[in-house]
Amino acid sequence: MAFSRMDFAREEILNPIDALEEMLSGESDWSIARPSEAELVIACPGQWATYQLHCFWQGDVQALHTTCMLEMRAPARLNQEINTLLAEVNSRLWVGHFELSREESSLMFRHTLLLRGIGGVSQEQIEDLVDVAVGECDRFYPSFQFVIWGGRNPQDALAASLLETQGEA
């Protein structure tokens, strides 16, 4: 069915939480909960931990917001080191950002996908949304661990966690 430009502009995007839930329901090792029509919570197994991915649909602005919790608490005494590390980590990201929740002192990755004017969300966008969130959490989880539990400074923690093996064995 073809839409004129005027019809398309008035077209409401269907709730992408429905598409997200349907697509991820086949993942046998993922736990999925639907607290409301506009929210989906997914336990996503990653390389270092199981992350809690919270997805929220904000229909009024047609935006799909995701928060991926690292389930790692940062003691207040390390706020300066954590904030320095967050700035370093965020400067390396193309999409989304990490932040420290003041209320819970927990670390999270956040990203919002704006969908206004495109008519809906594609399977590829959903895959990318989940892959980027889990991938970035896996990529930087060791950096946060090194600062919080290892007592390392942010620069050393980041360098150690991003160290890639060079050459062949």
N, C-alpha and C positions, 0 to 999 in steps of 0.2 A: 504494500500500500504506500503510495507516494504522498508526502505532505508538502503543502505549500510552505514557503518561508514563514508566513504569518501563523499557520497552524503549528508549525514546529516550535516556534517561540513560546507558544502557550502550552505545549505538551509537557506534562509532569513526568519526571523521571520516576520509574518504578523503584521501589525500595531496594537498593543494592544489597542490603543485609540478607534479603531472601536469596539472591543469586550467590552470595558468599557462603551462606549456610548450605545451600544445595551442592555447590561445588566441593566444599570441604567435608561433607558428610561421608564421603567414601574413604577418607583417611582413617584407617583402622586404629592407629595409635594416637589419634588426636581426640581430646575430649572437647565437646562443643556444648555450650549452654546459651539459651536465648532468654535473658531476663526481661526483655521487652521487644516490641515491634521494631524499635529503632536501635537495638543493641545486640551484639553477639560477642561472646567471650570464648576464646579458643585456647586450649593448652597445647602449645606447639613445641614438640621436642626439638631441641637444637643440639649443637655440638657440645656445649658446655653445661647446659641446663635445660629445663623445660620452661619456656617463656609463656606468660599470660598475655595474649593478644586481645585487646578490647577494641571493638569496632563500633562506631556510633554513626548513625545516619542523621544528618541535620537537614531535613527536608526544606526548611524555609530558605536556606542558602544553597541547597543542593550540593552538599559536601559530605564526603565519607572520611571521617576522622579515625585514625588508628593510633593506639598507644600500646607499645610492647614493653611489658614490665620485666625487668631483669631479676626480680625477686632477690635483690641484694640491697641491704640497708647500709647507708653511709653514716657513720657516727658524726655528730655535729663538730667534734674536734678536728675533723678532716675536711671541713667545708672549703677552706682555701685551696687545698690540694685537689679536691674533687672539681671545683670550679675551674681551676687551671687546666685540669685534664679534659673537662667538658669542652673548653674553648679549643684546645688542640684537636680533639676528636672531631668536633663539629666543623672545623676548617677543612677536614678531609672528606666530608660528605657532599654528595651531589644532590641528594634527596633526603628530606627529613632532618631531624636533629635529636640529640640526646639532651636530657635535662634531669635535674634533681628535684623531686617533689618535696616541697617544704613541709607539707602536712605529714607525710609518711617517711620522709628521709630515704625514699627509694629512687633508684635510677630507672629511667625509661627512655625508649625511642619513640618519637612522635612524628606523624606525617598526616597531612590532609590532602585528599584527592578532590579537586573541584570538578563537578560534573555538569554545571549549568551550561546549557546550550549545545550539549553533545548528544542528547537523547537517551543516554543510558550508560551503563558500565559494561565493559567487555570481559570475557573470561581472561584474556591476556592482562588486562589492568588489575584484575583481582589477583592473579598469579603473581604479578610484579609487586603488588602491594604487600603480600605475605612474604614473598621471597626477599624483598629488600629489608623488611622489618627483621625477620629472623636472621638474614645474612649479616646485617650490620650489628645486631646483638652478638652473634657468634664472633664477628671480626674484632669487636672491642671489649668483650666480656673479660678476657685476661688482663687488659689494661686496668680496668676498674678493680679487679681482684688484687693485682699487684699493689695498688695504692691502699685499698681498704684493709686487706689482710696481710699483705707482704711488707707494708711500711715503706714502699719505694716512692721516690719522687715522681711526679707526673711524666716528665720527659723520659726518664729511664723506663718507666712502666710501659709507656707507649712504644718506645723503641724495642723493648724486649718482646712485646706481644705481636708486633708487626714484622719481626725478624723472619725473613724467608731463607730457607736453605738454598745456598748457591752451589752450582756445579753438580757433579754426579758422584755417587758412591762407588 
